[in-house]
Amino acid sequence: MSYFSRLSKAFEGAPILPLTGTSRYAIISDCHRGDGSSGDNFLKNQNLYFTALSYYFNHGFSYIELGDGDELWENRRMEQIIEIHSNVFWLMARFYEQGRLYLLYGNHDMEKHSCHYGSKKCASFFCTDSQCIRPLFPDLVFHEGIILQNPSTGNSLHLTHGHQADLLNSSLWLLSRFLVRYLWRPVEHFGVLDPTSAAKNYSRKDHTEKRLSHYAKANHLCLITGHTHRPRLDPASPFYINSGSCVHPRCITCLEIEDGWLSLIKWSVNVKEDRTLFVERSILSSCDLFTLFPL
């Protein structure tokens, strides 16, 4: 199966969410939440992520996670990830309770493709604040793709993780998981980068992004992905858009849809003149969706 076919298959039967001038969506990818050990790449930015997610909850955004939310190649137990990052899952559960949570799976959490994964692994969690077991998202189905579509015009944005453009991380994901889990993770501590990773291998990153861009242009659609960890929103060429990741060295990046605008956002720690630290939300790039198609 070609990467064109794999990407197209991601949108077959995909949920269609409304996209209007009043829609509010926060799109985040590649959190890679881990087990709290030294190999947990999410740890360094967990406070930034929680701050951003709290902002989006309080401002009425729906939360869309584009895959690789949890690191299930290096870690075997989803229950342990939920326990370690219980504050994050508590907040995600609040989105779920209000019908504002949509989760996709990527190559590093491909196990979530099972329709029973939510009921088996994400039914409940132990809330440290209330010291009791609380519902998480037991009936949630993880999707491979989501379409944001204007109900009047039919114009749409197509969202998926993006690993479909890479054979090693899609059809051969079991082999890649084996290599990461038993070979590359142990030697990563010595500075050896994983050659199977589109996020760490720049030639593979470039190759994957060229394929994603080619697919979007060939099909005349706006494609939003993660996977490569490289944020991208070019208003002059808005066919292929990337939300970035939550594991950048000093920040997290994401996409916002609000008031008809699509914006690439950076959340980072900055310093005030009185030398106190604060979390800053800054706009890196933005695109008026009305110029792409009428909402």
N, C-alpha and C positions, 0 to 999 in steps of 0.2 A: 504494500500500500504506500503510495507516494505521500509526501508531506501535505500536498494540496488536499488529498482525500482525507488525511487524518484531521486537518484543520476544519474541513467542511463537515466531517462527521461530528465534531464537537458541538455544532450548532443544530444538529438534527434533533428535534423535539426539545430544544433548550427552552427554559422559562422565558417568557417575554414580559418585561416590566415596563411600566409607562414612563415615557420621557417627554415632559412638557416644560413650559417656561417656569413652572413652580417646583419642579423636581429637585430633590436634594439627595445626592449620593456621594458617599466617601468610598473610594476604591483603593484598597491597600493590598499589596502582594508580598510574598516571600518574607514572612515573619520568622520562619524557621524556629519556632518555639521548641526548646529542648528540655533536658532533664535537670537543669541547674548546675551541671558540672562545668569544668573549664572549657569543654567543647560546645557549650550552649552559646551560639552566636547571638541569640536574642537578648541575653542578659544585659549587655552593655547599653542597650537602648530601650529596655523595658519601661523605664519611667517616661521617656519621650512618647512611646507608643500608648501608654495608659493615659497620658495627658491629652494626646490627640484624640483617642477614642472617646474620652470623657467629653471633650469639646463637641465632637460630632453627635454624641447622644443628646447632650443638652440643647443643641441647636437643631434638632429634628431631622438629622440626616439618616438615611438608610445605609447600612454598612455592607459592602460587598468585598469579600476576601477572594483574591484571584488565584489561590492555590499556594502550595508550600507553606501553609500557615503553621503546620507542625512538622518537625523534623523526625520523620518515621523511617528514614534510611539508617541513621546513626543510632536511633533509639527504637526499642521494640515495643514499649508499653505506653499507649496513649494515656492510660490512667495516671502514670507517673508525671507526664507532662502537665496534665490538668491539675494535679496536686501541687506541683511546684509553682505554677503560674495561676493559682486559684483566683487571684484578684482580677486578672485579665478575663478569665472565663466567667467570673461573676458579672462583669460588665457586658460581655457578649450575651450572656443569658438574659440580661435586661433588654437588649436589642431584640432577642428572639421572642420574648414575652409580648413585645409590641408589634411583632410582625415586620421588623426592620432589619433582619439578618439574612444574608445570602452568602453561602460558602461554596467555593469551587475547590476542586482538587488539582494538584499539580503532580509532577513526577516524584517529588519527595514525600508526598502523602497520597500516593496512588491507591492505597488500600481503601481510601474513603469512597471509591467508586461503587462499592457495594451499597445497595439500597437499604440494607439492614445495619450499616455501620453506626448510624446515629443512635439507634435503639440499643446496640450492643456495647458501644464504647463511650457514648456521650449522653447517656440518659440522665445522669446526676453527678454531683460533685459535693465535696465537703467544704462548706463555706466557713472560713476561719472567723469571720465577723460574728456570725450567728451561732457558730459551733454546732452546726447540724447539717444533715444531708439535704441539699436543695436540687430541684430539677435543673438540668442544663439545657439541652435541646434534643430530647429523645426522638422526636418525629421529623427532625430535619433531614432532608436528602441533599447530599453533596452533588453538585453538578459539574460537568466538564465545560459548559459554556452557558452564558446568559446573554440575552439580547435586550437592550434598552431601545424601545421603539415608540415613536410618536403615534398615538392611536388615530390621528386624523390624516396624516400624510404618509405614514408607513416608513418614514426615514428612521434610521437606526444606527446604534453603536453595537459592535460585536465584541464581547468580552470572553477571554479564555486565558489559561495560564501561559501558553506559548511553547511548551515543551514538545508539542506535536511536530514542530519544524525540525526536530532533532531525533533521528532514528534511535540513537543510543539511549536517549532519555524518554522515549515513548514506547515503541514496540519492544525494545530491549531493556526496559527499565529494571527487570529482575536481575539481569546481569550487572547493570550499573549499580544497583543497590548492594549486591554482593561485593563488588569491588570497593565501594565506598566504605561499607561496614567492616570489611576484613583486611583491606589493603591501604586505602588512601587515608582513612581516619587515623590509624596509628602513626603513619609517617608524616601527617600534617603538622604534628608538634615540632618536627625538625625543619619546617619551612618548605616542604614539598607540596606543591599545589596539585589538586585533583584534575587530571587532564580530561576527565569525562564531563566536567562542570562547565556549563555555558557562562556561569557567573565568574569563575576564576580563570578560565582559559580564554584569552582575548581573541585568538583566531577562531575558536568555536563560537564565541559571543558574536563576532562580526558575521560569521557565516549564518548563524541562526537568525540574526536581525535582518539580513538581506533576504532571507527566505520569507520571513514574516511580512516584510515590506512589499515584496514581490506578490505575495498572496493577496494582500489588501488592495494593491493597485490593480491587479488582474481581475479582481472581483468587484471593483468600484465600491469599496466599503471602508468604513473607519474601524480599524481593528485595535483593540486595547488589550495589552498583555503585561506580564511580568517576566519571570524566568531568568532573564539575563542580568537583572539587578541594575541595569543602566537606564535611568529615567530619561524620557524623551517626550516632548510636546513641541512640535514645530508648526506654528500657525500657517506657515507657507506651504507645508506639505503634511496635512493632518491625516494621511491614510493609516500610518502605523504610529501608535502611541504606546509608551511604556510607563508604568507607574513607579518603577524603581523597586526599592526594597526597604526593609526595616533593619538591615544588618550592615548599613554603611558605617564607616569608622566613627563618625561624629554626628550623624543625623539619621532621620528616616524621611523618605519621600512617599508621596501618594498623590492621588488625583481627587479633585472635588468637582462635582457638578452642582451648580447653584445659580438661580436666576438666569438660566440660559447660557451660562459660561462654563467652560471646561478649563480647570486650572491645575497646573503642576505645583505642588506644595512641598516645602521643606520645613520640617520641625527639628529644631536644634537648641542647644543650650548656649545662651549668650550672657554677656556681662554688662550690668548697668554702670553708670559713672561712679556710684557709691560702692562698686565692687561686689554687689550681690548678684547671684545667678538667677536667671529666669529662662523659661521655655519660650522660644520665639517661633511664631508661624509666619513664614514668608512665602510670597508667590514668586516662583521661578519663571513661569511662562503661563500664558492664558490664551484661550481661543473662544471667540464668540460663536456659539452653536447656531445662532441665527444666520451667520454668514455661510455656514456649512449647509444647512437646510432649515427651512422655516419650522419653528416649533408652535 
